[in-house]
């Protein structure tokens, strides 16, 4: 016989069990329907000078970011974006190592981020690229994030490297007519003629007060010097023959660079002691007349003028000089991108990809691209004549650091090139030996565990 009290307890237990199950079911439904994405943002995303309508009242960056995130969440009611400030590359490494990486984050195209892709830490974007996206985005920008036959990065902006010229100094020395117009090509002979005219020894003591060009060979300069090399038809990789850096074309280009820094040359001697930032500062101090760099240096120079650090002068951007005019100039393409970390849940993956596409979309970047460097063909060219030149050069730019097959993840090609250039600018008559050593180390370390490398020697 069951008492009323025991019946009450039984019924209460049953009710509690039903409530628990019901609550659990609701929680599971909410978990399935509500997706939270962690987004590492940057302080420049939404900068009024770049991202906002110049005719409207500017919003503080934080308010602009919140408004854009809210806009995305309204379009995707089941998605919540948790915005955090990107703490930097070191923290990203730790986050991947500890399994706490952000779902969506800004990144450049670098050996490090491509290694994340090789190790399976990033999601490929190919199946999420709409046909109109793929047709519109420059192939070279998409290929910057390629590993094997997959692409991992959504391009947000891109810059082609250019030669920055002190046009005011050229006018003083009477060589402005030798400079190319717009994105026209010029050869190294004309380039050297201008550089010689801009190398000025005012007091005749054999030590020029101004040099024609600056060459950095210390620090993170692999992309700078390799850009000179490819315009001598030198290459690091070839899809059919694999590693082709050790070549007559490479030696000829290196002789050209080394010749400029020799005593009596057109560049400051001791290039191995100069970092890129040193050359940049000498250029804006008008101590060198030309340098290879990026379009962002124009903004840097304008800031130096506004703060009274330098005197104003006219600058012009030109194409990289080529060995001769039988070939068009090629530049290194630097791409800023958005990446999505590897996801286990398909719905989260799709939401993260949609958010990454939104950040890099024409809808969100109208003003940014009108002033800077769009990765899309449909975007109008910037109004600034120098930036227009740079954007025209994007069409014939590439990331020539990308191998035909993924290298060993611990081999850092960029770092090895930096060491190589530092060596040849530090020691005499070492080019052939340095090339041989570089090649041996590449095959030993770069191809360790790589089985499908084209042109591998016996």
Secondary structure, DSSP 4 states (H G I P E B T S, - for coil): ---HHHHHHHHHHHHHHHHHHHHHHHHHHHHHH-EEEEEEE-TTTT-HHHHS-TTSPPPPHHHHHHHHHHHHHHHSTTEEEEEEE---HHHHHHHHHHT---SEEEEE--HHHHHHHHTT-B---GGG--HHHHHHB-HHHHHTTEETTEE-EEEEEEEE-EEEEEHHHHHHHT-GGGSPPTT---BHHHHHHHHHHH-B-TTSSSS-SBBSB----SSS-HHHHHHHHHTTT--SEETTTEE--SSHHHHHHHHHHHHHTSTTSSB-S-GGG--HHHHHHHHHTTSBSEEEE-THHHHHHHHHHHTTSS----EEEEPPPBSSTTS---EEEEEEEEEEB--SSHHHHHHHHHHHHHHTSTTT-HHHHHHS--SBTTSPPPSSHHHHHHHHHHTTEE-TT--SSPPPTT--HHHHHHHHHHHHHHSSS-HHHHHHHHHHHIIIIITTT----TT---
